[in-house]
Amino acid sequence: MDDSRARVRGARGADAGAVARLAGELAQSFAEKFDLSYPALLTSEDACLLVAADGDDCVGYVLGFRHLTFFANGPVGWVEELLVTQDYRGRGLGRALMSAFESE
C-alpha cells in the first residue's frame, strides 16, 4: 500500500455497520438479510471476510469463499465481493485485500 495508513485484518462483529455501508456502494438488494448474513459469514469455515481499516474506520473489504475440488487436488477460492471506498482507491488497498485473501 502506498501512503495509506489502512491495514488489512479479519472482519469483526463490530465492523458490521461499516461493512454494510461499504456493501451498499455495490447494491442495495442485500440490506434486508444483512443482519442474518454477516454473523453467519464471520463464523463460516468456508467464508473469508477481510477489511481494510484505517484506525477504526473500515475503508474496504473482500468477501470470498474456499472449497475442495478434484481438479485442483485441494482447495480453491473465489472472490464474490471486493470494494475500496472512493477516497482510498489508487493506494494499493484492493491489491492488499486480494493478497491477504490468497494467503488465508
Secondary structure, DSSP 8 states (H G I E B T S, - for coil): --S---EEEE--GGGHHHHHHHHTTT-STTGGGHHHHHHHHHH-SSEEEEEEEETTEEEEEEEEEEEEETTTTEEEEEEEEEEE-GGGTTSSHHHHHHHHHHH-
